[in-house]
Amino acid sequence: MIHIAVCADEALVRACLDENDGAYVQSKVHILGGRENPAENGRAYDILLLESEAKKEREATAWVSRELLERVEAGSSSKSITREKEPLLIRADGRYYRIDREKILYAESVGRKVVLHMPGGEIAYYAKMKETEAELGSRFFRCHRGYLVNFGAVKSYEAGSIRLKNGETILMSKQKYNEFAAAYAAYLRRE
C-alpha cells in the first residue's frame, strides 16, 4: 500500500522535507478541471486523487496505477540488494564499527547480545536476533533460533548442522533443513 498525504506548502512541511533529505522526490501535479477526462489529455497518470464529496472530510481517495505499484515493488527489492552491500554499522563497547557483511561468517545469539563471528575475531553488541536477521539481508539464513549463517561461508550441511569453510560447525534446526536447502540452492544460482 502507498500512503499519500496532501499538505499545504507551510514551514512545518518544508522542515519535514529538509530533515528527510532524499526521502521524497518532487513531482508536478496537474490539476484537472471538473470536465477534463484524465485519459484524454495524452498523459499517463500514476496516481489520481479524487476530492471528497463532503468538504469537511480531511481525506481524498487515491487511485494508483498497477504499473507504478510494480515499479515500486521492483525498486524496493533492488534497494534492499543495494543496502545488503553496504557495511553494517554497529555499536559495541562504546565504539562504532563498520563491518563488511561478507566477512561475517555467522551471528550467534548469546543472552541479550548478538555475537558476530568473523575470520579476524568476534564482536558482541546489544541487539535482537530478529533485528539482526532483517539488517543482514538475504545472504544470511536463520538456521536455528540462536544462529544466522552467511551462505557464502557454508562448506557443507546436513540435518542438524552446518559446516563452515573455516572448519567451525553450527547448529541447524531439523525443522529448518528443507527451507535452508531451498534457500541455499537459490543463493548458489544467484552467485
C-alpha positions, 0 to 999 in steps of 0.5 A: 500500500502507498500512503499519500498525504496532501499538505499545504506548502507551510514551514512545518512541511518544508522542515519535514522535507529538509530533515528527510533529505532524499526521502521524497522526490518532487513531482508536478501535479496537474490539476484537472478541471471538473470536465477534463477526462484524465485519459484524454489529455495524452498523459499517463497518470500514476496516481489520481486523487479524487476530492471528497464529496463532503468538504469537511472530510480531511481525506481524498481517495487515491487511485494508483496505477498497477504499473507504478505499484510494480515499479515500486515493488521492483525498486524496493527489492533492488534497494534492499540488494543495494543496502545488503552491500553496504557495511553494517554499522554497529555499536559495541563497547562504546565504539562504532564499527563498520563491518563488511557483511561478507566477512561475517561468517555467522551471528550467534545469539548469546543472552541479550547480545548478538555475537558476530563471528568473523575470520579476524575475531568476534564482536558482541553488541546489544541487539535482537536476533530478529533485528539482526536477521532483517539488517543482514539481508538475504545472504544470511539464513536463520538456521536455528533460533540462536544462529544466522549463517552467511551462505557464502561461508557454508562448506557443507550441511546436513540435518542438524548442522552446518559446516563452515569453510573455516572448519567451525560447525553450527547448529541447524534446526531439523525443522529448518533443513528443507527451507535452508536447502531451498534457500541455499540452492537459490543463493548458489544460482544467484552467485 
